[in-house]
């Protein structure tokens, strides 16, 4: 049997605008009752950290979507990322990304397979002098100038055909989630 791997599940579309309200305690309980170990959550936007012996990411994603849909009566769509992959996403950010939070709002747009970064880049609009977007492995890195944030085109993603296949987290949340995965116990 494979050793447990640390994972992060990013839920999309919960606890936003009064829709799909899920308490974090209920979310933790759902994961625990379905055999996941060392379950924790981070903030209300639906970030679940856990350990599992599952090795097939597609199968694991389907299992989580099915259990959440059944438990919370909504069509769950999630992005599941291993600890190693999240580390690669953080380390693979463009040079300087997220390093000037006083000047720029920086977000990671996580893509739900099979959506590729190349496909997503064709749909994501930017405004010159305001927005910058770069493709990564299964993500887009998006930053916008704070002083001109009201002119950003990031909000246009909601009306794009890729929107149901993405979930967005701030750079700060993304790096904190990596830190929380780093803290999960290592067991054999």
C-alpha positions in Angstrom: 0.0 0.0 0.0 1.4 3.4 -0.9 2.5 5.8 1.9 0.0 8.6 2.6 0.3 11.8 0.5 -0.7 15.2 1.7 -3.3 16.9 -0.6 -5.1 20.1 -0.9 -8.7 20.3 -2.2 -9.9 23.7 -3.4 -13.7 23.9 -3.5 -15.2 26.4 -5.9 -18.3 28.3 -5.4 -19.0 27.8 -1.7 -19.8 30.4 0.9 -19.9 33.2 -1.8 -22.8 35.6 -2.0 -25.0 33.4 0.2 -24.7 30.4 -2.1 -23.7 26.8 -1.2 -23.2 27.6 2.5 -21.0 25.0 4.1 -19.6 25.2 7.6 -16.0 24.2 7.9 -16.7 21.8 10.7 -19.2 20.0 8.5 -16.7 19.9 5.7 -14.0 18.4 8.0 -16.4 15.9 9.3 -17.4 14.9 5.7 -13.8 14.3 4.7 -13.0 12.4 8.0 -16.1 10.1 7.7 -15.0 9.2 4.2 -11.6 7.9 5.3 -9.3 10.9 4.9 -6.7 11.6 7.6 -5.3 14.7 9.3 -8.1 16.8 7.9 -8.1 20.6 8.4 -9.6 23.6 6.7 -8.3 27.1 6.1 -10.6 30.1 5.8 -14.3 29.9 4.7 -13.6 29.7 0.9 -13.2 25.9 0.9 -9.6 24.9 1.3 -9.3 21.4 2.7 -6.0 19.8 3.7 -5.7 16.1 4.3 -3.7 12.9 3.9 -4.7 9.9 1.8 -3.1 6.8 0.4 -4.9 7.4 -2.9 -2.4 7.8 -5.8 -4.8 8.3 -8.8 -5.6 12.0 -8.8 -8.5 11.8 -11.3 -10.1 9.1 -9.2 -9.5 11.0 -6.0 -11.0 14.1 -7.5 -14.1 12.2 -8.7 -14.5 10.6 -5.2 -14.3 14.0 -3.5 -16.7 15.7 -5.9 -19.2 12.8 -5.5 -19.1 12.8 -1.7 -19.4 16.6 -1.5 -22.3 16.7 -3.9 -24.1 14.0 -1.9 -23.4 15.5 1.5 -24.1 19.1 0.7 -26.6 18.9 -2.1 -24.8 20.9 -4.8 -22.8 20.1 -7.9 -19.3 20.1 -6.4 -16.3 21.0 -8.6 -12.9 20.8 -7.0 -9.3 21.0 -7.8 -7.1 18.5 -6.0 -3.4 19.2 -5.7 -0.7 17.2 -4.1 1.7 18.8 -1.6 4.6 18.5 -4.1 2.6 20.0 -6.9 1.6 23.0 -4.7 5.2 23.5 -3.9 6.1 23.5 -7.6 3.3 26.0 -8.3 4.6 28.4 -5.6 8.2 27.9 -6.7 7.3 28.2 -10.4 5.7 31.6 -10.0 7.1 34.3 -12.3 10.1 36.3 -10.9 8.8 38.9 -8.5 5.2 37.6 -8.4 3.5 38.4 -5.1 6.5 40.2 -3.7 5.0 43.7 -3.8 1.6 43.3 -2.0 1.5 47.1 -1.3 1.4 47.7 -5.1 -0.2 44.6 -6.7 -3.0 42.2 -6.0 -1.7 38.8 -6.9 -3.8 35.7 -7.5 -3.4 32.1 -8.6 -6.1 30.8 -10.9 -6.1 27.0 -10.4 -7.3 25.1 -13.4 -9.5 22.0 -13.2 -8.2 19.3 -15.6 -8.5 18.9 -18.5 -8.3 22.7 -18.9 -4.8 23.6 -19.9 -2.9 26.8 -19.1 -2.6 27.5 -22.8 -6.4 27.3 -23.3 -7.1 29.4 -20.2 -4.6 32.1 -21.4 -6.7 32.5 -24.6 -9.8 33.3 -22.5 -8.3 35.5 -19.7 -8.4 39.2 -20.6 -5.8 41.7 -19.4 -5.7 45.5 -19.5 -2.4 47.0 -20.4 -0.8 48.9 -17.6 -3.2 47.2 -15.1 -3.1 43.4 -15.4 -0.4 40.8 -16.0 -1.1 37.1 -16.6 1.4 34.2 -17.0 0.8 30.5 -17.6 2.1 27.9 -15.2 1.7 24.2 -14.8 -2.1 23.9 -14.3 -2.4 27.5 -13.1 -2.4 31.0 -14.3 -0.6 33.7 -12.2 -2.6 36.9 -12.4 -1.6 40.3 -10.9 -3.2 43.7 -11.1 -2.0 47.1 -10.0 -3.8 48.1 -6.8 -4.0 51.8 -7.8 -5.9 50.8 -11.0 -7.7 47.6 -9.7 -11.1 48.9 -10.6 -10.0 48.8 -14.2 -8.8 45.2 -14.0 -10.3 42.6 -16.3 -10.0 39.8 -13.8 -13.7 40.0 -13.1 -14.4 39.2 -16.8 -13.4 35.6 -16.1 -16.8 35.1 -14.5 -18.5 35.4 -18.0 -15.8 33.4 -19.8 -16.4 29.7 -20.9 -13.6 28.6 -18.6 -15.1 29.9 -15.4 -16.7 26.6 -14.3 -13.3 25.0 -14.6 -11.3 27.4 -12.4 -11.0 28.5 -8.8 -9.0 31.5 -7.6 -7.0 32.0 -4.5 -4.9 35.0 -3.5 -1.1 34.6 -3.5 -1.2 35.1 0.3 -3.7 32.2 0.7 -1.8 30.0 -1.7 1.5 30.4 0.2 -0.2 29.9 3.5 -1.8 26.7 2.3 1.6 25.4 1.3 2.8 26.3 4.8 -0.1 24.4 6.3 0.7 21.3 4.1 4.3 21.6 5.3 3.0 21.3 8.9 1.0 18.1 8.3 2.5 15.1 10.1 4.7 12.8 8.1 3.8 9.2 8.6 4.8 6.0 6.8 
